[in-house]
Amino acid sequence: RPDNLDAYDLYLRALEQSYRFTQEGRAAGLALLEAALALDPDYAEAHAVAAFCLQQRFLWGGRNPADRAAALAHAEAVAAAPTDDATTLALAALAFSALARRHDAALPMVERALAQTPSSAIAHTVFALVEMMHSRPEAAVRHAERSLRLSPFDPLRHLPEAILGAACLAMGDAETALRHIHKGREANPLFAPNLTTPAVCLVGLGRLDEARATVQRLLEIAPDTTLANLDERYLFANALGFERIAAALRLAGLPA
């Protein structure tokens, strides 16, 4: 039971906003979380969702270094807190891996989350993402599939579908990758990584017109995306090989 029910209400409203993958959702979520943390500065759950919102905003909303630093500070607050809440631990771990490549900090948090709550879909999703960043697509598939079995209508289901798409592509199955990407885009059409992976798939399949149209849609959602910042922004790059991604997306029209 939360110590402060007003803070809890603000946290729940912020969590819903954080799922949208829009600038407006992030801003609304962070405003709610600021209010929650004013009521309860040690509220680990609020720190975790703030880390998630700021991570999204850094990677896909302008790459402001202040957002990255703030996200990691919120993740550190979770790491120092006596919490076993699986969602809280997973979101903080995601910030450590995505923004600082601190897998040594992230993996124990995700393992702790799953030890306490083996049915946590988001913890399995984060584990899958970390496995992709370690270039282990087969392990990533196991965790992503487990996430979808546990919560097939999860508001964040575009994440495991994106991971499955990239993992299948890394293992040489572009057609299956596109099927997962399609499901992910149905769940959240604004999630930019689910436009990056299919462009690479489509170039490989010789469908250049479709690849170029996909890149144009990517640039509508995240207009500052370039080959220069893609290595940091696209978290599946290790598993796929950045040179392969860059070559494909250059053909598809992504600017340098």
N, C-alpha and C positions, 0 to 999 in steps of 0.2 A: 504494500500500500504506500503510495507517495506521501511524503511528509506534508506537502502543501497541495491541496486539491486545485487551487487556482493555477498554480504553476503546471500541474498535470494537464488541466484543460488547455492551456496555451501550448503545451508540448504536443498534444494530440492534433490540434489544429495545424501546427507547424509541420508535423510529420506528413499530413495529407498534402500540404503545399509542396513539400520537398520532392514528392513523387512525380511532379509534372514535367520536370526537365525544361522549364522556361525561366527566363529572367524574372518575370513577374512572380512566379511561384517561389523562387529563391528569395527574392526581396521580401515577400510577404512572410515566408517562413522565418527568415532571420529576424524580422521585427517582432514576431511572436516569441521567438526564443530569447531575444534580448529581454523582453518583459518577464518571461519565465525565470531567467537567471537573475534578474533583479530581485525576484521574490525568494529564490533559492539558489544562491551562487554555486552550491555543490551538487546541483542536480545533474547527475551523470548522463541521463537520457537526453536532456536538453543539449548538453555539450556535444553528444554524439551526432545529433541531427544537425546542429550548427556546423560541425565538421563536414558533414555530407553536403549541405547546401554550399558551403564555401569552397569545397573541393570542386563541385560542379561549376561554380561561378569562375574559379580560377582556370580550369581546363577549357571550358567552352563559353566563357562569358567575358573574355578580355585579358586573361592571364596577368592579372594585377598581383605583383608579389605580396602585397599586404593581405590579399585573400588567402594565398598559400600559407603564409605565416600564421594567420588567425586560425585556419583549419587545423594546422598541426598543433597549435596551442590548445584548442578544444580537444583534440585527440589525446594529448598528454594529460589533460584533466581527467579523461575517462580512464586512462592507464593507471592513474594514481588513485582512482576511486575504488571503494570496496563494493563493486557491482558484479553480479553474475548474469545480468540481463543480456540475452544473446544478441538482440538487435543492436543494443548499445555497443557491445564489444565489437560486433562485426562492422558497424559503420565507422568506428574509430580505427579499426584495423585497415579498412579500405583507404582511409585518408593517409595512413602511414605508408602503405604500399604505393598508392597512386601518385602521391605528391613528393615522397622522399625516397622511394624504393627501399623503405625500411622493413623488409620482409622479416627480419629477425625480431622486430617488435610486433608485426602484424600476425604472424603465424601462431605464436602462443596465445594471442587473444582469440583468434578464431577457434583454435583447438579447445580453449577453455569454454567458449560459447557452446560448442558442440558437445563437450563433456557434460555441461549442465543441461543443455536442451538439444538433444540429437535431432529433433524435428524442426529446427530453425531453418527455414528456407533461405533467409538472407545470409546466414552464416555459411551454408553450403555454397551460395552464390559467390560470396567473397573468397572462400577457399578456392573455388574454380578459377576466379580471376587471378589470384596469386599464382596458381599453378600455370596459367597461361603466361604470366610474366616471367616464370621460371622455364618457359619453353617445354612444358609438359602437357601437351594437349589431351592425351589419353586420360590422365588423371583429372584434368579440367572437365572433360565430358562426364565422368562419373559423378562429380559433385553438382554440375549444372543439371543433369538429368534428375538427380535426387531432389534438388530444389524444386523442379517443376512437378515432380510426383507429389511432393509434400504440399505444395500450394499452387495448383494449376491456374488459379485465377488471381494470383498475387498482383498487387498494383505495381510491383517492380519486376514482373515476369519478363519484360523486355531485356533485362540484364542477362539472365541465364540463356535466353534465346540468342542474344548477341554473342555470348561466350561460345555456345554450341556452334553457331555459324562460323566464327573465326577458327574454332578448333577443328571442325570438319574441313575447312579450307586448308589449314595447316597439315592435315593428314591426307590431302589430295583429293577430297570429294567435294568439288565445287557445287554440284547439283543439290546435294543434301544441305550444304551450307546455305544456299539460296532459300531452301524451304524453311530453315530455322529463321533466317533473316526476315522472311515474309511474315512469319508469326510474330516476331519481335516488333516489326513495323506496324502490324495490326494492333498490338498492345499499346504502343506509344510511337506514333509517326514522327515525333520531334526528337527522338533519341539519335543523335548524330552518328555514333559508331555503327548503327545499323544502316547507315548509308555509305560509310567508308568500306566496310567489308564487301558488300555486293559489287561495288565498283571494281574492286580487285578481281572478284570472281568473274564478272562479265568480260573484263579484258582478257582473262585467261581462256574464256570460252569463245573469244572472237566476236563478241556482241558489243562492238565499240560504241554504236549509237546509244544503246541502253546505258552503257557505262558513263558516257558523257552526260546523259540526262540525269543520272544518279548523282554525279558530282555537282551538277548545277543545283540540284535540290539540297545537297549538303551545304553549298555556299549560301543558299537562301537562309538556312537555319543557323549556320555559324560562318558568317562572311569573312572572318579573319583567318580561316583555315588555309594553311599553305603547306607545301612540302617541308619547309624549314621548321615549322612547329609541330608537325605531325608525329614525330618520334616521341615527344613528351605527351601529346594529347591523346594519341591512339594507343591504349594500354595493351593491345594484343600484338604490338609490333615485334616483340622478341620472338614469339612463337612462329610468326609468319616470315620473319626476315625483313628488315627495313628496306634493304635495297630492292627486294622484290616488290614491296608495297609501293615504294617511290616510283619505280619504273612503270608500274601499271597505272598509277594515278596520274603520272605525267602524261601518259597517252590519253587518259580520260579527261584531261584538261585542268587538273588542279594546278594553280599557279605556284611558282617557286617561292 
